[in-house]
């Protein structure tokens, strides 16, 4: 196959913004129709000019550059040079030998006076500079679109650039996007992001332990709800899906699909229904009002929010209010979502405008010995390279899963039911049956029956510990704690192969008899948060936010239970 037909080019679109908004849209759409990748002010949100270093990096990664001029010269840089951002972008692209194409408004075209400025001499000088190279004139948006298409098509043939070809690199990404993914994955290492979240969601109880701040708000369950696990779910369930999403972006979904050959995979059936948050009430007993959604909608909305904030992290240049306000302007999905809600409503507890899929995470605490001094083992594992790449390789409790029905949306609207099913699937590799005749198919599994027998004998108990809301994707997590006080549960796996753990493929595998470094089944002194963090490496940048919420809410509940065993 001809590489030219498959090669994708990045084209930087430069211009002043407000006066040429519709014309830029035509340029961007034209480049997309040609099958290539436009980049420019739309990426930054032009309400505020991004730092020059960010602009320069995007020009460096571009194959071609186009500039569109009308009757406005534009904002001057504050470096004393006296030139505009647009002209400096052009000069820089030329200095990097990037093919440049100019598109100037025809002098005879009428133009709104308020879309001109008082820098006429500078503008004419810039136009004269452009006219020394290849320049095309236009009168309206449709003509501009046609001429951009013609000029770029010719330029692609005359001056072939590196671009990228699917499969031509070890990674399924071009180098620039591969670097962007690395930036996104490492975003939590940036302390400014955590400060930004504390500023943005100042009214929410953000999780802080041992000097560490996690990007998750936590709402502990009152003791009256610990044993009434399903009491948090408001009935009836809303069975109609939301008709309108304020957040609606497929970029991250497409990114994951392009990573399929790299090990990341989407759920087998991305249209599978799941339960979503409509609202969360935290005054008194917790109450979670739920509706229906699906994986696809969750990726397009909630996961897109997380991708947006992570991939733009380099635009967060400080930890003061000015830097935070600038950064928020670079996050149009999140900003539009916030603006769509009443001022008295927090997006952390209001699920409107997106598909806020609910997760359930369970911390398992068990004993290996019957001696009174034997500490509880707390079970966590490192996520494998599967599913959402932003969370691969991070620690998580297990089972940790999406709250979803397999067969019947009403009969399976139960936390306990879902925990039992995923307990079998994630710890023992039991298969899940979608759309089967009986949603209770797994209750006959002897491993679940054994656990239930321990519960009946008061040697095991499941508790509802609270709700965490991941502030990156604004998705809630129902947190539970499974306490198994008899060592026979653990020993049974040594004696009977069918009871041996077979951690599923979403987590890295347990080596026979050995907990690999950095992936642990660990015992702790529950007295010191910082020592627990150090021992298990439960740092914010190494732990799934939902897993951190479930871990610490579970630890707090276990501490209280040990104080008062009754």
Buried (B, 14 or more C-beta within 10 A) or exposed (E): EEEEEBBBBBBBBBBBBEBBEEBBEBBBBBBEEBEBBBBBBBBBBBEEBBEBEBBBBBBEBBBBBBBBBBBBBBBBBEEEEEBBBBBBBBBBBBEEEBBBBBBBBEEEEEEEEEEBBEBEEBBEEBBEBBEEEBBBBBEEBEBBBBBBBEBBEEBBEEEBBEBBBEEEEEEBBBEBBBEBBEBBBEBBEBEBBBBBBBBBBEEBBBBBBBEBBBBBBBBBBEEEBBEEBBBBBBEEBBEEBBEEBBBBBEBBBEBBBBBEEBEBBBBEEBEBBBBBBBBBBBEEEBBBBBBBBBBBBBBBBBBBBBBBBBBBBBBBBEBEEEBBEBBBBBBBBBBEBBEBBEEEEBBBBBBBBBBBBBBBBBBBBBBBEEEEEEBBBBBBBBBBBBBBBBBBBBBBBBBBBBBBBBBEBEEBBBBEBBBBBBBBBBBBEBEBBEEEEEBBBBBEBEBBEBBEEBBEEEBBBBBBBBBBBBBBBBBBBBBBBBBBBBBBBBBBBEEEEEBBBBBBEBBBBBEEEEEEEEBBBBBBEBEEBEEBBEBBBBBBBBBBBBBBBBBBBBBBBBEEBEEEEE
